[in-house]
Amino acid sequence: MIARVLTVAGSDSGGGAGIQADLKTFTALGVYGMSVITALTAQNTLRVYEVEPVPPEFVGLQMEAVLSDIGADAMKTGMLFNAGIVQTVSEKIRSSRIAHVVVDPVMVAKSGDRLLEEDAVEVFKSRLLPLATLVTPNQPEAEILSGLRLHSEEDIQKAAHRILQMGCKAVLIKGGHGVDKARDILFDGNEFLSFTEERIQTLNTHGTGCTLSAAIAAHLAMGFSLEAAVSRGKRYVTEAIRNALELGRGHGPLNHMVSLS
C-alpha cells in the first residue's frame, strides 16, 4: 500500500511554496499526498500581497474528511496563520493519533511578511509543539521560539534544548541563513547530529523550508528512521535547489521534480 502523507498549510498562488510545493514533493518522492488548506495567499516570487485565512472550523472539517476516510501515515504543518487555526489543527492531530507529525513553524516570508500572527505564537508553542515528532525552524524562527539570539554553535544547542522542552520529540534547526555551508542541526534529547550539504549560490530558494519538511514527512511515512528521513530530505532539497527554475523576478522556485528527470 502506498504511503499516505497529509499537508496542512497555506496555498501559494505562485506555486513555489506551501501546499503546491508539498504536493509536488510528495509526488516526486512516490507517496500519496493530501491537503488541507489553511489560507489563500496572493503572492509571487517578489512578495506576499495578501493573506485570506480559511475559517478554523472549515480547516477542521477538511482534516476530518481526509483522516476519517483515507487516513495518513504522516503529516506536516506549514503556514497556520492565526491562533484559531493553530488550536483547531492541534485538536484534530491529538484526536487522530497520527504516527508522525512534522511541524514547520512558518512565521515570516522571505519578503518579510508575517505568516503567523503574533498572538498565535504562544498557542503554537503550548498546543502544537507538544504533538510534533519533529519541529523544523530556520534560525530566525528558532530565535522566536526559544527567545535566544543565535550567534554560535553553543547558542544553537541552547535553543534546541529550550525548544525540545516545549514537548516535541526532536528539533531540526536549519542553517540556510548561515554564511558558510548549509548545515542543519538535529537534536532528539540524547545527541546532536549535523547534516551538511553544499551551499548553492542562487536567489531561487522560494519554498525551501516547505519542501524540506514535506520530504522528511514523506520519508517518515515510508518507514525511514528520523535520522534517515532528515538526511534523505536534505539531499533531495539540495538537488532541487541546484536545479532550481529561473522563473519570476525575485526568489524563484526549486525544481521539485528533479528526482524524476
C-alpha positions in Angstrom: 0.0 0.0 0.0 1.3 3.4 -0.9 2.4 5.7 2.0 -0.1 8.5 2.7 1.0 12.0 3.7 -1.1 15.0 4.6 -0.1 18.6 4.4 -1.9 21.3 6.4 -0.7 24.6 5.0 -1.4 27.7 3.0 -1.8 27.9 -0.7 0.9 29.8 -2.7 -0.5 31.2 -5.9 3.0 31.4 -7.3 3.3 27.6 -6.9 6.8 27.6 -5.2 5.9 27.1 -1.6 3.1 26.0 0.7 0.5 23.4 -0.4 1.8 23.4 -4.0 5.4 22.7 -3.0 4.3 20.0 -0.6 2.2 18.1 -3.1 4.9 18.3 -5.8 7.4 16.9 -3.3 5.1 14.1 -2.3 4.6 13.1 -5.9 8.3 13.3 -6.7 9.1 11.0 -3.8 6.4 8.5 -4.6 3.9 8.9 -1.7 0.2 9.8 -1.9 -0.3 13.5 -1.0 -3.4 15.0 0.5 -4.0 18.6 1.5 -5.8 20.8 4.0 -5.7 24.5 3.1 -5.4 26.9 5.9 -5.1 30.2 4.0 -5.2 31.6 0.5 -2.3 33.9 -0.5 -1.9 36.3 -3.4 1.9 36.0 -3.9 4.6 35.6 -6.5 8.4 35.4 -6.4 8.6 39.1 -5.2 6.2 39.4 -2.3 3.1 38.3 -0.5 0.3 40.7 -1.5 -2.4 39.5 0.8 -3.4 36.5 3.0 -7.0 35.3 3.4 -7.3 32.8 6.2 -9.7 29.9 6.0 -12.2 29.8 8.9 -10.8 27.4 11.6 -14.0 25.3 11.6 -13.6 24.6 7.9 -9.9 23.7 8.4 -11.1 21.2 10.9 -13.7 19.8 8.5 -11.1 19.3 5.8 -8.9 17.4 8.3 -11.8 15.2 9.4 -12.9 14.4 5.9 -9.5 13.2 4.9 -8.5 11.4 8.0 -11.8 9.6 8.6 -11.7 8.1 5.2 -8.2 7.8 3.7 -6.1 8.3 6.8 -2.4 9.3 6.9 0.9 7.7 7.8 2.5 11.1 8.4 1.6 14.7 8.1 3.2 18.1 8.1 2.0 21.6 9.0 3.1 24.7 7.3 1.5 28.2 7.4 -1.3 28.2 10.0 -1.6 32.0 10.3 -3.7 32.6 13.3 -4.4 31.2 16.8 -7.8 29.7 15.9 -6.3 27.6 13.1 -3.4 26.5 15.3 -5.9 25.4 18.0 -8.1 23.5 15.6 -5.2 21.7 13.9 -3.8 20.8 17.3 -7.1 19.3 18.4 -7.5 17.3 15.2 -4.0 15.9 15.5 -4.5 14.9 19.1 -7.7 13.0 18.3 -6.4 11.3 15.1 -3.2 9.9 16.7 -1.1 10.3 13.5 2.2 8.4 13.9 4.5 11.2 12.5 3.9 14.9 12.7 6.4 17.3 11.2 5.9 20.9 12.2 7.4 23.6 10.0 6.9 26.8 12.0 6.2 29.1 9.1 6.3 32.6 10.6 7.8 35.1 8.2 8.1 35.0 4.4 11.4 35.8 2.7 9.8 39.2 1.8 9.3 39.9 5.5 5.6 39.5 5.5 4.2 37.8 8.7 2.7 34.4 8.0 1.9 33.6 11.7 0.1 36.4 13.7 2.0 37.4 16.8 -0.8 36.4 19.2 -0.7 32.9 17.7 2.9 32.2 18.8 2.1 31.2 22.3 -0.7 28.9 21.2 1.6 27.4 18.7 4.2 26.6 21.4 1.8 25.3 24.0 -0.7 23.4 21.8 1.0 22.2 18.6 4.7 21.7 19.5 4.0 19.0 22.1 2.4 16.9 19.4 5.3 17.1 17.0 7.6 14.3 16.0 10.0 16.9 14.6 10.0 20.7 14.5 12.0 22.3 11.7 12.7 26.0 12.4 15.2 28.1 10.5 17.5 30.2 12.6 15.2 33.3 12.8 12.2 31.0 13.7 14.3 29.2 16.3 15.1 32.6 17.8 11.4 33.4 18.1 10.5 30.1 19.6 13.5 30.0 22.1 13.8 33.6 22.9 17.5 33.4 22.3 19.8 35.1 19.7 21.8 32.6 17.7 25.3 33.7 17.0 27.3 30.5 17.7 27.1 26.7 17.8 26.5 26.9 21.6 23.6 29.3 21.0 22.0 26.8 18.6 22.4 23.9 21.0 20.8 26.0 23.8 17.9 26.9 21.6 17.4 23.3 20.6 17.3 22.3 24.3 14.8 25.1 25.0 12.5 24.1 22.1 12.6 20.4 23.0 11.5 21.3 26.5 8.2 22.6 24.9 7.3 18.9 24.3 8.3 17.9 20.8 10.3 14.7 20.3 13.0 16.3 18.2 14.1 19.7 16.6 16.0 20.4 13.4 17.5 23.9 13.4 18.2 24.7 9.8 21.3 26.5 8.7 20.2 28.1 5.5 20.5 31.6 6.9 24.2 31.0 7.8 27.2 32.1 5.8 29.2 29.0 5.1 27.9 25.5 4.3 24.2 24.6 4.5 24.4 22.9 7.9 21.3 21.7 9.8 21.4 20.5 13.5 19.1 17.7 14.7 18.6 17.2 18.4 16.4 14.4 19.9 17.2 15.0 23.5 20.1 12.5 23.5 22.5 13.7 20.9 23.2 16.4 18.3 23.6 15.3 14.7 24.9 17.5 11.9 23.7 17.4 8.3 25.8 19.4 5.9 25.4 20.0 2.2 27.0 22.3 -0.3 25.7 25.9 -0.2 24.5 26.7 -3.7 24.6 30.4 -4.6 21.3 31.2 -6.1 18.3 33.5 -5.5 15.9 30.7 -6.4 15.2 29.3 -2.9 11.5 30.1 -2.6 9.8 27.2 -0.7 13.0 25.6 0.6 11.6 25.1 4.2 8.2 23.8 3.0 10.0 21.3 0.7 12.3 20.0 3.3 9.6 19.4 5.9 7.4 17.7 3.2 10.3 15.5 2.2 11.0 14.5 5.8 7.4 13.7 6.4 7.3 11.6 3.2 10.3 9.6 4.2 8.9 9.0 7.7 5.6 7.8 6.1 7.7 5.3 4.1 9.2 3.9 7.3 12.6 5.5 7.4 14.1 6.5 10.8 14.1 10.1 11.7 17.9 10.4 11.0 17.5 8.8 7.6 14.4 10.9 6.8 16.3 14.1 7.6 19.3 13.0 5.6 17.4 12.0 2.6 15.1 15.0 2.7 18.1 17.4 2.9 19.8 15.7 -0.1 16.6 16.0 -2.1 16.3 19.7 -1.3 19.9 20.4 -2.2 19.4 18.8 -5.6 16.1 20.7 -6.1 18.0 24.0 -5.4 20.9 23.0 -7.6 18.4 22.6 -10.4 16.2 25.5 -9.4 13.9 27.1 -12.0 14.5 30.5 -13.4 11.0 31.9 -13.0 9.9 35.3 -11.9 11.9 38.4 -11.0 12.5 37.6 -7.3 13.2 34.4 -5.4 12.3 31.7 -7.9 11.1 28.1 -7.0 13.0 24.9 -6.6 12.8 22.1 -9.1 10.7 19.7 -7.2 10.7 17.2 -10.0 14.5 16.9 -10.1 14.4 13.3 -8.9 12.2 12.4 -11.9 14.4 14.0 -14.5 
